[in-house]
Amino acid sequence: MNMDAADHAACDHQNERKSHHSEEVKKNLTTRLNRIEGQIRGIKGLIEKDTYCDDVITQISATQSALNSVAKLLLEGHLKSCIVERIQEGDDKVLDEFLTTVQKLMKK
């Protein structure tokens, strides 16, 4: 599911560093995070049951992919709304912030 400007309302610059997602986007992200939470519990259970390491690593990889998917959705919405808005307001420093965020995501 892609987020566009309609799905992701503008960042609230008055109350610094706060974002307002639509109810649909929040529900989507929460559902994904709940699944990821379940995957983490499952991985813990696999380790407790001495499951073959390769199988555990496969589950960890799937969980990392799911987290990356959540991050991509958030990043897309952030870029299309908050970043664009702040640039239109003349705040070019937001580009450095955005690049730092992308670098953090790429480290993983």
Summary of the structure (lengths in Angstrom):
residues: 108
radius of gyration: 17.2
end to end distance: 22.5
largest distance: 55.9
contacts: 271
relative contact order: 0.15
helix: 71%
strand: 8%
